[in-house]
Amino acid sequence: MSIIKYLLILCVVVQFANAQQEQPTPYDLIRPTFPLTWDTTVFDHYDASVTKKRNTIPKIKTTPFYAPNAFIVDTLDQAYLDAINYHMSPIRVNQAGYLENDKERQFYYIGTASTFEIVDVNGKPFSPAITGTLKSSGHTTSSDWTIVAGTNAATNDQMRYRVDVTGQSGTIMIGNIPQGLPTDTRLRIKVGNDISSTFIISDQVYTMVKDATIKFYGINRSGYGDSWFHPASHTKDGAGAVTVGDKTEVRNHYDASMAGTLEGGYYDCGDHLKESQTQMYAFMVAAVMAATNPDVDVDHYKYNHGAGGHDGVPDMLREAKHGADFVLRSFVRAKGVIDDMALSIGAKGSDHGWWGRPENQDGLPVDGSPSATDRGGPSSRMVRLGEIGSNIGGETAAGLAILGKMFKDYPEYEAFADSCLMVAKKMYSLAKAIAQGKSTYDGDKPIKNNTSAASWSSQAYNGNNEFYDDLALASVALLYATGDKQYADDMIRTRNLVPSGVKIGDKGETAPTQEYMENCAGCFEGGWFVTNDKGFLKNVKTTSWANSYTFALYALYKLILADKNKAITQYGLTEDEWLNAVEDCVANLIYNVSDMSEGAGNASIELPMGSIIWKQNKVTYDADWYNMASPSGEWIYNRYQAGNILMSWHTSMSPKA
C-alpha cells in the first residue's frame, strides 16, 4: 500500500468499538481498593453551605459499591472518594510496592508506637506473627488540608462542597518491612489499631506502574480512540473556526465537510483542550520509552486496555501509535504542508472551563446558537495553527522517527512506519529552519504560521522559550531511524547551528547563542547538545512538558551510544566521538541532578562530577520525605517530583563517566 493511500484511508476510517469499563488487568495488585471499614458519619463534616446548589452531598451514607478490599470503581461519585481521604492512615507505605531483592523496604508511622506487624490484605495476622520495630527519625510533622469539590469552572457558583481536614501530627517513626514475606499478594502494615493501605512485594512492581500509566493514556484519548474509560468523543474535530495564534482568523465558521479530519490525539489534563504542548510531549515520552526499554515493554493489553487478549504490539509502542495517528491525520488535512498542520484544538473558555464528559459534547448543536459555542461543542472546537515551532516540532519529529523505525518490525504496519518517517523528516526541517531564523523549509516551502521557535503562546500555555533540548532529541531519533550522517552532524558535530543574533520570533526575539568550552566533561563539541550555557544544562527546571533535556540525554545514550560497535559502524561516529559523547552525556545527567537540590534539604548525596566547576558536587534533598526541588509548592507537585525521580533513575542507569 502506498504512503499516500495509507494516509488517505487513515483519515476516513472510523474504528467502531464500544468503550469498556473497568476490567481485571495486570496491575490489579496495585489498584486502589476500598478500606476495610467505612465511616458512615463522614458526610457530617462536609460543608454544603459554600454553594446554592442542592443535593451536593450523597444522601446514601455508604456507597453501594462498597465492600472491604473491593476495587474502587471508576464511576464512583467524587464525594465518596473524598470520604475515603478524610481519614488518612498514620502509616505511610509505598503503595506501588517493593522489589523482592530490595534490601531496604522503608515506611513511616506518625506517632509514638515502637513496634509493627505485617498482616494479610484482610488485616489478619500471619502465624507465626511477622513483626518489626520502629525507630524515631528525630523529626516531627503535622498536616492539614482542605478538599474543595468543584462543578463548572465557567460559572460563578463553582463549589459543590468543602471539607477541612486535620491530618496526622507527631514524631516520624521509621520502619523496615522484613525479608521473606509472601510475594505477589496484597499485604498491610498494622501499628496498634491503625492499618495501612495495601502494598505488594514483587519483581513486577514497575511493570504494574507502567501498566497503570498506559491506562491513564487511555483515559485521555480523544476521538475514535477506543478508550476503555469513555465512548468516542469529539469526533467532529476539524470543523471549527481556524485561527493562527490570537491574530488571524482563517475561517470564522463551522465547516461540516471538515468534521472528523482532526479527531484523535489526547486531551490536555482533564479538560477537553488538545494542546500541542502537552499531547505531543505525551506522544514523545511514549515513543522514547518504548525505544529505550523494549525489553520491558510487553503486550499485556488489547488496544482498548481490556484484559483477556492482546493486539500483537507492545503496549507502550502501541499507545504511541495513537499519538502518531493524530499527527498523520493533521498532515493529510494540511495537504502535506507541515506549516499548515494543526496540533492544537479547542477554546480555552468552553473546553478548559467546562469539565463534563467529553462524549456528551458531540451532540451539541452546530448552528451558532449559544449552546453551540460555550460548552465545548463542535462549533467552539477551534482549529489553531502556528503552535508547533521548534520545540513542539522537535518533539513531534522525534516521536514519529522512532515509530518509523520500530513499526518496520511489523509487516502489517509497514505503510504506517513509512508515513511516520516521511513526516518526521519534514517536521524536523521546519523545526530546524525556524530555530535558524529562516523563512523557508523542506526545500523552498514558505513559513507563514509558525513564526516563533518556542516563545509563542497558546490558549492555555506559554512557550517555554527553549528548543535546543527538543531539537537534540529529534536529531537523536532521526539518526536512530535512518543512520543518515546529516543527523549525526546536527546532533554532536556542527557548530553554530543557530548563528548569533538570528531572529527566531515575530516579535524580534533572537536565539540564545550557543557557547562552547573545550576539554570539558559535559561540554559537547557541537550540534544541538550545545546550548547557550556550554553544557546541555537544564539548570533548575524539572523534567516536564516544557523540558526534554533528560529524555534527549537518555535517548542519546540508550539509542546511539550504548552499543559502541553500532555507534561507529551504523551511526558513523568515530571512536573519539563515541567516547567523548558518552562522557558528556553522563556528565550532563549528573550536573542536572545536582541542580534539582532541595533548597532547605537536610540530607545530601555526593555525585561524581566533571569539570564544570560552577556546579555543586552533591544533590540535597529532604531527609524525611525525599523531596527535591519543585517550581511549585502546591500546583501539580507530584508531577514535578516524578520528573526528578525520572532524571535520577536515568542517571543511575548510565555508566559512570
Buried (B, 14 or more C-beta within 10 A) or exposed (E): EEBEEBBEEBBEEEEEBEBBEBBEBBBBBBBEBBBEEBBEEBBEBBBBEBBEEEEBBBEEBBBEBBEEBEBBEEEBBEBBBBBBEBEBBBBBBBEBBBBBEBEEBBBBBBBEBEEBBBBBBEBEEBEEEBEBEBEEBEEEBEEEEEBBBEBBEBEEEBBBBBBEBEEBEEBBBBBBBEEEBEBEEBBBBBBBEBBBBBBBBBEBBBBBBBBBBBBEBBBBBBBBBBBBBBBBBBBBBBBBBBBBBEEEEEBEEBBEEBBBBBBBBBBBBEBBBBBBBBBBBBBBBBBBBBBBBBEBBBBBBBBBBBBEEBEEBBBBBBBBBBBBBBBBBBBBBBEBBBBBBBBBBBBBBBBBBBBEEBBBBBEBEBEEEEEBBBBBBBBBBBBBBBBBBBBBBBBBBBBBBBBBBBBBEEEEBBBBBBBBBBBBBBBBBBBBBBBBBBEEBBEEBEBBBBBBBBBBEBBBBEBBBBBBBBBBBBBBBBBBBBBBEEBBBBBBBBEEBBEEEBBBBBEEBBBBEBEEBEEBBBBBBBBBBBBBBBBBBBEEBBBBBBBBBBBBBBBBBBBBBBBEEBBBEEBBBEEEBBBBBBBBBBBBBBBBBBBBBBEEBEEBEEBEBBEBEEBEBBBBBBBBEBBBBBBEEEEEEEBBBBBBEBBBEBBEEBEEB
